[in-house]
Amino acid sequence: MSLFNAILGAIESPDRAASPDGIGAILNTVQSLSQGTQANPENLQSAMSIVGKYVRSSLQEKRNNEGEANAQAIVNQFSGTSPSPQVVQMLFSHPQVEQIAAEVEKKTGLSANMIQSMLPSLVPLVLQFLQSGTDMSNPQNTNSVLNTFLDADGDGDVDIADALQMASRHLGK
């Protein structure tokens, strides 16, 4: 199942946290970040995909070492549209932050310093996106979006920006 299909399934399921308004809030926050930093929206979406790749790796490690419930707890605690420096520190070492910033700079042209300052906003947005698969009636149940995102086969078919763009088009946002 693709990430986009997992999100659509979560939106269509009344017991999941996903909603058109929730996806819209993520898109609006990305747009606000773009305007506030005068960054091209496409570059910011590319940055979000790169950040998502690192979030994926970190959450996979947390899930493998500490269990699925811990990965879901991180998503639940730190997802949102407000910045959280704490989650950046929890998920990434300082060298990883520098690596993320360098990769984003290389692929988008956005400065590494700008990316480092935006990480506390971008990481919670990725987590907010992942939280959309949470079962509202029983948050301990499997999160379909998170599980699809963590895609154990490593085939690389998980891309936050593409899924957001498709969800945006699907929802008419």
C-alpha positions in Angstrom: 0.0 0.0 0.0 1.4 3.4 -0.9 1.6 6.2 1.7 -1.0 8.2 -0.3 -3.5 5.2 -0.2 -2.9 4.8 3.5 -3.7 8.5 4.0 -6.8 8.3 1.9 -7.9 5.2 3.8 -7.4 7.1 7.1 -9.3 10.1 5.8 -12.2 7.8 4.7 -12.2 5.9 8.0 -14.3 7.6 10.7 -12.2 6.1 13.5 -8.8 7.5 12.2 -7.4 10.9 13.1 -7.1 12.0 9.5 -9.4 14.6 8.2 -9.3 17.0 5.2 -8.9 19.9 7.8 -5.9 18.2 9.3 -4.2 17.7 6.0 -5.2 21.3 5.1 -3.5 22.6 8.3 -0.3 20.9 7.3 -0.4 22.4 3.9 -1.2 25.8 5.3 1.7 25.6 7.7 4.1 24.7 4.9 2.7 27.6 2.9 3.2 30.0 5.9 6.8 28.7 6.3 7.4 29.3 2.7 6.1 32.8 2.9 7.9 33.6 6.1 11.3 32.4 4.8 10.7 33.6 1.2 11.5 30.0 0.2 10.1 28.5 -3.0 7.2 26.2 -1.9 8.5 23.4 -4.1 11.9 23.6 -2.4 10.2 23.6 1.0 8.2 20.5 0.0 11.5 18.9 -1.2 13.0 19.8 2.1 10.1 18.2 3.9 10.7 15.0 1.9 14.3 14.9 2.9 13.5 15.6 6.5 10.8 12.8 6.3 13.4 10.4 5.1 15.5 11.1 8.3 12.4 11.0 10.5 11.6 7.6 9.0 15.0 6.2 9.7 14.9 7.5 13.3 11.4 6.2 14.0 12.4 2.8 12.5 15.3 2.7 14.9 13.0 3.7 17.8 10.5 1.1 16.8 13.1 -1.7 16.4 14.8 -0.9 19.7 11.9 0.3 21.9 8.8 -1.1 20.2 6.0 0.1 18.0 4.2 1.8 20.9 7.2 4.1 21.5 7.3 5.2 17.9 3.5 5.9 18.1 4.0 7.8 21.4 6.6 10.1 19.8 4.2 10.8 16.9 1.4 11.5 19.3 3.4 13.7 21.6 5.3 15.8 19.1 3.0 16.0 16.0 1.5 19.4 15.2 1.9 22.6 13.4 3.9 24.3 16.2 7.7 24.2 16.3 9.4 21.7 18.7 13.1 21.9 19.2 12.7 19.0 21.7 11.7 16.5 19.1 14.6 17.4 16.8 16.9 16.7 19.7 15.1 13.5 20.5 15.2 12.1 17.0 18.6 13.4 15.7 22.1 13.8 16.8 23.9 17.1 16.1 25.9 15.4 13.2 22.6 14.2 11.7 21.1 17.7 11.9 24.1 18.9 10.0 23.8 16.1 7.5 20.1 16.8 6.9 20.8 20.5 6.4 23.6 19.8 4.0 21.5 17.4 2.0 18.6 19.8 1.8 20.9 22.7 0.8 22.5 20.5 -2.0 19.1 19.4 -3.4 17.1 22.6 -3.0 19.5 25.6 -2.7 18.0 26.6 0.6 20.8 27.5 3.0 21.8 24.9 5.6 21.3 27.6 8.4 17.8 28.2 7.2 17.0 24.5 7.2 18.5 24.0 10.7 16.3 26.8 12.0 13.2 25.3 10.2 13.7 21.7 11.5 11.7 22.4 14.7 8.8 23.3 12.4 9.3 20.7 9.7 9.7 17.6 12.0 6.4 18.1 13.9 4.6 18.6 10.5 6.0 15.2 9.3 4.8 13.7 12.6 1.4 15.4 12.2 1.1 13.8 8.8 1.9 10.4 10.3 -0.5 10.8 13.2 -3.4 10.9 10.6 -3.5 7.1 10.8 -4.0 6.9 14.6 -7.1 5.0 15.7 -9.1 7.6 17.7 -11.2 5.0 19.5 -8.1 3.0 20.6 -4.8 5.0 20.1 -2.8 1.8 21.0 -4.1 0.1 17.8 -1.9 0.0 14.7 -1.4 3.3 12.9 -1.8 2.4 9.2 -0.1 5.6 8.0 2.8 5.3 10.4 3.3 1.6 9.5 3.2 2.4 5.8 5.7 5.2 6.3 8.0 3.0 8.2 7.8 0.5 5.3 10.2 -2.2 6.4 11.1 -3.4 2.9 13.1 -0.2 2.2 12.0 0.1 -1.4 12.0 3.9 -1.1 8.5 4.4 -2.3 7.6 6.6 0.7 7.6 10.3 0.0 5.9 12.9 2.2 5.9 15.7 -0.4 4.3 13.5 -3.1 1.7 12.2 -0.7 0.9 15.8 0.5 0.6 17.0 -3.1 -1.7 14.1 -4.0 -3.8 14.6 -0.9 -4.1 18.3 -1.6 -5.3 17.6 -5.1 -7.7 14.9 -3.9 -9.1 17.2 -1.3 -9.3 20.2 -3.6 -7.0 22.4 -1.4 
